[in-house]
Amino acid sequence: MKVFTTRNEGGACWVYSATLGGGFVGGDTVRMTLDVGEDAIALLSTQASTKIYRSLTPASQLISATVRDGALLAVVPDPVVCFSGADFSQRQRYDLTAGANLVVVDWMTSGRHATGERWAFTRYASRIHVARDNKLIFLDGLTLERETDTVVQRMGRFNVCLTCIISGPRVAAEAESIVTTISQTAVCSGADPIESAYPIAGGAILRMAGTSVEEVSALIRTRLSFLHSLLGDDPWTRKW
């Protein structure tokens, strides 16, 4: 993996990770540690979608971050795309101080569904741990296994799943607004994409599911548009 920074209009540090070959192969293990100092602002993203290639050997990634008072860490990667026969696990741990701020997007697709390859990977596992002042505020885990679950049937028409964590005093008002907006929006039969949100202490959890990456991407970009002013620029516009 390579890690590089880009220039932007504001004072935030923008960091992008790029895996060699465009993704993970069997046996790859990546461990990334971040420390965001007081009042600093950092963006962590990816160069493109994280592809997990077919292999008999698992691949894994661990992201561990410490975010200090007044600081903001925004983790907004492109989705994980597991190819047929892929085996991948990811763990993310975020330790926040009392005044720290965090926005994390974690999402995946069914694979190369445009070519008819849907939920055909061997195993996918994701675990997210968020603590503030050493107190757990969010713990989430997802495991999908081809041998033990009828993943295709359970996922139905959906090809994309997304979870977003928003937490901290600098983003609390935006989190509350998102929860209010979604709670007042009627859910129509067959809607695409669909979304839900619920509050946590000082923030919110946002979940989405859709049939296409483009539609889910457009929706999460709208929900997180408040990041533009905090980061000094639009990370999605700048990227493409």
C-alpha positions as CSV (number, residue, x, y, z in Angstrom):
1,M,0.0,0.0,0.0
2,K,1.1,3.6,-0.7
3,V,-0.1,6.6,1.3
4,F,0.0,10.1,-0.2
5,T,-1.3,13.6,0.5
6,T,-2.8,16.2,-1.8
7,R,-3.0,19.9,-1.7
8,N,-6.4,21.6,-1.0
9,E,-7.8,25.1,-0.4
10,G,-8.1,24.7,3.4
11,G,-5.8,23.8,6.3
12,A,-6.9,20.1,6.5
13,C,-4.6,17.2,5.9
14,W,-5.9,15.0,3.0
15,V,-4.5,11.5,3.0
16,Y,-5.2,8.8,0.3
17,S,-4.3,5.2,0.4
18,A,-3.7,3.2,-2.7
19,T,-3.2,-0.6,-2.8
20,L,-0.7,-2.0,-5.3
21,G,-2.6,-3.7,-8.1
22,G,-5.8,-1.8,-7.1
23,G,-6.8,-4.2,-4.3
24,F,-6.1,-7.1,-2.0
25,V,-4.9,-10.5,-2.8
26,G,-4.7,-13.6,-0.6
27,G,-2.4,-13.1,2.4
28,D,-2.3,-9.3,2.2
29,T,-2.5,-7.7,5.7
30,V,-2.6,-3.9,6.0
31,R,-2.4,-2.2,9.4
32,M,-2.9,1.6,9.4
33,T,-2.5,3.8,12.6
34,L,-3.6,7.5,12.7
35,D,-3.1,10.1,15.4
36,V,-5.0,13.4,14.8
37,G,-3.7,16.0,17.1
38,E,-5.7,18.7,19.0
39,D,-7.7,21.0,16.7
40,A,-6.3,19.3,13.5
41,I,-8.5,18.2,10.6
42,A,-7.8,15.1,8.6
43,L,-9.4,13.3,5.7
44,L,-8.6,9.6,5.0
45,S,-9.9,8.3,1.7
46,T,-8.9,5.8,-1.1
47,Q,-7.8,6.3,-4.6
48,A,-10.6,4.1,-5.9
49,S,-12.8,1.2,-4.8
50,T,-11.0,-1.4,-2.7
51,K,-11.1,-4.6,-4.8
52,I,-10.7,-8.0,-3.1
53,Y,-9.5,-10.6,-5.5
54,R,-10.3,-14.3,-5.6
55,S,-8.0,-16.3,-3.3
56,L,-8.0,-19.4,-1.1
57,T,-6.1,-17.3,1.5
58,P,-7.8,-14.5,3.5
59,A,-6.8,-10.8,3.3
60,S,-7.3,-8.3,6.0
61,Q,-7.1,-4.6,7.0
62,L,-6.9,-2.9,10.4
63,I,-7.4,0.8,10.9
64,S,-6.7,2.2,14.3
65,A,-7.1,6.0,15.0
66,T,-6.8,8.3,18.0
67,V,-8.6,11.7,17.6
68,R,-7.9,14.4,20.2
69,D,-9.8,17.4,21.5
70,G,-11.1,19.8,18.8
71,A,-9.8,17.6,16.0
72,L,-11.9,16.1,13.2
73,L,-11.2,12.8,11.4
74,A,-13.3,12.1,8.3
75,V,-12.9,8.6,6.8
76,V,-14.7,8.5,3.5
77,P,-13.3,5.7,1.3
78,D,-14.8,4.2,-1.9
79,P,-16.6,1.0,-1.3
80,V,-15.1,-2.5,-0.8
81,V,-15.8,-4.7,-3.9
82,C,-15.4,-8.4,-3.2
83,F,-14.9,-10.6,-6.3
84,S,-16.2,-14.1,-6.5
85,G,-14.2,-16.4,-4.2
86,A,-12.8,-13.5,-2.1
87,D,-12.2,-13.7,1.6
88,F,-11.7,-10.4,3.4
89,S,-12.0,-9.0,6.9
90,Q,-11.7,-5.4,8.2
91,R,-11.5,-4.0,11.7
92,Q,-11.7,-0.3,12.5
93,R,-11.1,1.2,16.0
94,Y,-11.5,4.9,16.8
95,D,-10.6,6.3,20.2
96,L,-11.9,9.8,20.8
97,T,-11.3,12.2,23.6
98,A,-14.2,14.3,25.0
99,G,-14.0,17.0,22.4
100,A,-13.0,15.0,19.4
101,N,-15.0,14.7,16.1
102,L,-15.4,11.8,13.8
103,V,-17.2,11.0,10.5
104,V,-16.7,7.4,9.2
105,V,-18.3,5.8,6.1
106,D,-18.0,2.1,5.8
107,W,-19.6,0.5,2.7
108,M,-19.4,-2.5,0.4
109,T,-21.0,-3.8,-2.8
110,S,-22.2,-7.2,-3.9
111,G,-19.2,-7.5,-6.2
112,R,-19.1,-7.1,-10.0
113,H,-22.8,-7.1,-10.2
114,A,-22.8,-5.3,-13.6
115,T,-21.5,-8.6,-15.0
116,G,-24.0,-10.8,-13.0
117,E,-21.6,-11.6,-10.2
118,R,-23.6,-10.9,-7.0
119,W,-22.7,-11.7,-3.4
120,A,-20.5,-14.5,-4.7
121,F,-17.5,-14.0,-2.4
122,T,-16.5,-16.6,0.1
123,R,-16.5,-14.4,3.2
124,Y,-16.7,-10.8,4.2
125,A,-16.4,-9.5,7.8
126,S,-16.4,-5.9,9.1
127,R,-16.2,-4.7,12.7
128,I,-16.2,-1.0,13.9
129,H,-15.4,0.1,17.4
130,V,-15.8,3.7,18.5
131,A,-15.1,4.8,22.1
132,R,-15.1,8.3,23.7
133,D,-13.1,8.9,26.8
134,N,-12.6,5.1,27.0
135,K,-16.4,4.5,27.0
136,L,-17.8,2.5,24.2
137,I,-20.4,4.5,22.1
138,F,-20.7,2.3,19.0
139,L,-19.9,-1.3,18.2
140,D,-21.0,-2.9,15.0
141,G,-20.2,-6.1,13.2
142,L,-21.2,-7.7,10.0
143,T,-20.2,-11.2,8.7
144,L,-21.4,-12.7,5.4
145,E,-20.4,-16.2,4.6
146,R,-21.3,-18.1,1.5
147,E,-21.2,-21.5,3.2
148,T,-23.5,-20.6,6.1
149,D,-25.8,-17.9,4.8
150,T,-28.1,-17.6,1.7
151,V,-26.6,-14.1,1.2
152,V,-28.1,-13.6,-2.3
153,Q,-31.7,-14.3,-1.0
154,R,-31.2,-12.2,2.1
155,M,-29.9,-9.2,0.2
156,G,-32.8,-9.3,-2.3
157,R,-32.5,-6.5,-4.9
158,F,-29.8,-4.6,-3.1
159,N,-26.2,-4.4,-4.2
160,V,-24.8,-1.8,-1.9
161,C,-24.8,-1.5,1.9
162,L,-23.5,1.5,3.8
163,T,-23.0,2.5,7.5
164,C,-22.0,6.1,8.5
165,I,-21.0,7.2,12.0
166,I,-21.1,10.9,12.9
167,S,-20.0,11.9,16.4
168,G,-18.6,15.0,18.1
169,P,-19.5,18.6,19.1
170,R,-18.5,20.1,15.8
171,V,-20.8,17.8,13.8
172,A,-23.6,17.1,16.4
173,A,-26.0,19.7,14.9
174,E,-25.6,18.2,11.4
175,A,-26.1,14.7,12.8
176,E,-29.3,15.8,14.6
177,S,-30.5,17.4,11.3
178,I,-30.0,14.2,9.4
179,V,-31.9,12.2,11.9
180,T,-34.8,14.7,11.8
181,T,-34.9,14.9,8.0
182,I,-34.9,11.1,7.6
183,S,-37.5,10.5,10.3
184,Q,-39.9,12.9,8.6
185,T,-39.4,11.3,5.2
186,A,-42.0,8.8,4.1
187,V,-40.7,5.4,3.1
188,C,-42.2,4.2,-0.2
189,S,-42.5,0.6,-1.3
190,G,-39.7,-0.2,-3.7
191,A,-37.7,2.9,-2.8
192,D,-34.1,3.0,-4.0
193,P,-32.0,3.7,-2.2
194,I,-33.4,3.4,1.3
195,E,-32.0,5.0,4.4
196,S,-32.4,5.1,8.2
197,A,-30.8,7.1,11.0
198,Y,-30.9,7.1,14.7
199,P,-29.2,9.2,17.4
200,I,-26.3,8.3,19.6
201,A,-24.7,10.5,22.3
202,G,-23.4,13.5,20.5
203,G,-24.1,12.2,17.0
204,A,-25.9,9.7,14.8
205,I,-25.7,6.5,12.9
206,L,-26.8,6.5,9.3
207,R,-27.5,3.4,7.2
208,M,-28.2,3.0,3.5
209,A,-28.9,0.3,1.0
210,G,-29.4,0.6,-2.7
211,T,-29.1,-1.2,-6.0
212,S,-26.3,1.0,-7.5
213,V,-23.1,2.6,-6.2
214,E,-23.9,5.8,-8.1
215,E,-27.2,6.4,-6.3
216,V,-25.9,5.5,-2.9
217,S,-22.9,7.7,-3.5
218,A,-25.0,10.6,-4.5
219,L,-27.1,10.3,-1.4
220,I,-24.3,10.0,1.1
221,R,-22.6,13.0,-0.5
222,T,-25.7,15.0,0.0
223,R,-26.0,13.9,3.7
224,L,-22.3,14.7,4.3
225,S,-22.2,18.0,2.4
226,F,-21.4,19.8,5.7
227,L,-17.9,18.3,5.4
228,H,-17.0,20.7,2.6
229,S,-16.6,23.7,4.9
230,L,-14.8,21.7,7.5
231,L,-12.3,20.2,5.1
232,G,-11.9,23.3,3.0
233,D,-13.2,21.7,-0.2
234,D,-15.5,19.0,-1.5
235,P,-13.5,15.7,-1.3
236,W,-15.6,14.0,-3.9
237,T,-15.4,16.8,-6.5
238,R,-11.7,17.3,-5.9
239,K,-11.1,13.5,-6.3
240,W,-12.8,13.1,-9.7
